[in-house]
């Protein structure tokens, strides 16, 4: 599992959005925790098993 702080400390993610992301983890319902493996550690940090999906798109030359 990877620390969430490694992925959400980007210039695109505002401090308010970071807090909201953490809140969603902290308050995740049991159903979500059952299908998406992550853990909230005693110090409040979050470790997640990220599953990435990468899309590649090219703009047509004639557009």
C-alpha positions as CSV (number, residue, x, y, z in Angstrom):
1,X,0.0,0.0,0.0
2,X,1.1,3.5,-0.7
3,X,0.8,6.6,1.5
4,X,-2.0,8.8,0.2
5,X,0.1,11.9,0.9
6,X,2.4,10.8,-1.9
7,X,-0.3,11.3,-4.5
8,X,-2.4,14.1,-3.3
9,X,0.4,16.6,-2.7
10,X,0.2,18.1,-6.2
11,X,-0.1,21.7,-7.4
12,X,-3.5,20.7,-8.9
13,X,-4.9,19.7,-5.5
14,X,-5.8,22.6,-3.2
15,X,-5.5,22.3,0.5
16,X,-9.3,22.3,0.8
17,X,-9.5,19.4,-1.7
18,X,-6.8,17.5,0.2
19,X,-8.8,17.8,3.4
20,X,-12.0,16.6,1.6
21,X,-10.1,13.6,0.2
22,X,-8.9,12.6,3.7
23,X,-12.4,13.1,5.1
24,X,-13.9,10.7,2.5
25,X,-11.4,8.1,3.6
26,X,-12.0,8.7,7.3
27,X,-15.8,8.5,6.9
28,X,-15.9,5.7,4.3
29,X,-18.8,3.3,4.8
30,X,-18.2,-0.3,5.6
31,X,-19.4,-1.3,2.1
32,X,-16.6,0.8,0.5
33,X,-14.0,-0.5,2.9
34,X,-15.0,-4.0,2.1
35,X,-14.3,-3.7,-1.7
36,X,-11.5,-1.0,-1.7
37,X,-8.5,-1.9,0.4
38,X,-7.1,1.0,2.4
39,X,-6.2,1.7,5.9
40,X,-6.3,4.7,8.2
41,X,-3.3,4.5,10.6
42,X,-3.5,5.7,14.2
43,X,-1.6,8.9,13.3
44,X,-4.4,9.8,10.8
45,X,-2.3,9.0,7.7
46,X,-3.9,6.9,5.0
47,X,-2.4,4.1,3.0
48,X,-4.2,3.0,-0.1
49,X,-3.8,0.3,-2.8
50,X,-4.1,2.5,-5.8
51,X,-5.6,1.1,-9.0
52,X,-4.7,3.3,-11.9
53,X,-6.5,3.5,-15.3
54,X,-4.5,5.5,-17.9
55,X,-6.2,6.9,-20.9
56,X,-4.4,8.2,-24.0
57,X,-6.1,10.6,-26.3
58,X,-4.9,12.4,-29.4
59,X,-6.6,15.2,-31.2
60,X,-7.3,14.4,-34.8
61,X,-5.3,16.4,-37.3
62,X,-8.4,17.5,-39.1
63,X,-10.1,19.0,-36.1
